[in-house]
Structures are given as C-alpha cells and as structure tokens.
Amino acid sequence: MNLGELQKKLTAAARLQAPDERVPYAFEKRITAVIAARAMPDFWTVWSRGLWRAAVSCVIVAVVCGAISLLVPSSSENNPDLSQDFENTLLASADQGDNSSTMP
C-alpha cells in the first residue's frame, strides 16, 4: 500500500470523528513543537563512540594474543629459521640476475 494513500485515508477517518472535549486546547501543536525541538543526533559523537568501542575491543584482542604467545611454550627444534628462508628467497632472484649477465 502506498504511504501517501494510507495517510490520506487516516486523515479522512480522523476528520469524520468528532473532537473529544477531554483533549486540551492546541494539544497537537504542543506535541509537534516538542518533536521539532528534539535535538538531532550529532553524527561525530556517534562515530567517535563506535570507534572507541572498536579500539577497546582491538586492544583486548591484542592483549589476549600477546598473553597467549608469551604463555605458550615453544620449542626451537620444531620451528625453522624463517628469516634465513626469507633472505634466501629474496636474494635468489638477484643471484640469478648476476649469473645470467656473466654467461657468454
């Protein structure tokens, strides 16, 4: 259903009803004034609150990961030296480049 049509039907139905004497004078104007006076939410405040919550959760995750890495014992026999593997991989292309230039 179209919202415009629904609003027109509700307005027409409300106009058919006789006004109630219990309703104070200019009640609808006071209500609309209160609604208009409501402060719009400050989007910067909303964003900053969300970002601070995210930052706190990230710090908690980092602390937990750091504690786990420090508390879990590791044996050096099972872990290869990744720095040497990384260096050999990077220098492999440089070594191949030097070998190809010296070949006749």
Secondary structure, 3 states (H helix, E strand, C coil): CCHHHHHHHHHHHHHHCCCCCCCCCCHHHHHHHHHHHCCCCCHHHHHHHHHHHHHHHHHHHHHHHHHHHHHCCCCCCCCCCHHHHHHHHHHHHHHHHHHHHHCC
